[in-house]
Amino acid sequence: MLVKGIFGSAGCRVIVEEFLEGEEVSFFALVYGEDAVPRESAQDHKRVGDGDTGPNTGGRGAYSLAPILTEKLQSLVMKSIITPTVKGMSAEGCKFVGVLFAGLMVEKKSGLPKLIEYNVRFGDPECPVLMVRLESDLAQVLLAACRGELSEVSLNWSPGSAMVVVMASKGYPGAYEKVLVIQNLEQAENVVPNVKIFHAGTAFDSKGNFIATGGHVLGLLLK
């Protein structure tokens, strides 16, 4: 990075940070300016192999709720991470409206949540497990956020859990074969009640068959 400059000028400066050990978790909030309403938590697993081994992927699966993020810790996240962030953005003239996705780590040493990164979107594969648990009208909730009416928003969640498992192409996240026919999708939805299939890297071939066109192909969700 420094000698060969493979990242350009970004590699000229190195920041040394504390190494964190713990368990990662995703936390979401709906934001309008300085106002933020907490959504639920989820936890995804990124490593390609069993037991969290191998290289990172876009996510091999996720579940919600995330037991590691207790109600007490969620309140702490809102107070010490989310609220200062949205107030700081507003103070700098960068008022944010939308979904704020905080990638957290619950530190092993202290048991406290630490911020790793922010995204401004629904997570994947976290999004499906959150959506099936949301009992409120999502369209009305998002519309209220756009209008600055978050004080009128009440998010209702089902008390049960939801889990999604990602079906990926063989070889992913490395080189993988494409344009493979996917069989028995109709039967998969009828194996047990409440199974839903979410498509990602799929398409139809000339014969009307589902084919895999990407590494992250399908998400099988059970609530």
PyMOL commands that set and color helices and strands:
alter all, ss='L'
color gray80, all
select helices_A, chain A and resi 8-12+71-91+126-131+138-147+150-152+185-188
alter helices_A, ss='H'
color red, helices_A
select strands_A, chain A and resi 22-32+35-49+53-64+97-107+113-119+162-168+180-181+195-199+202-204+210-212+216-222
alter strands_A, ss='S'
color yellow, strands_A
deselect
rebuild
show_as cartoon
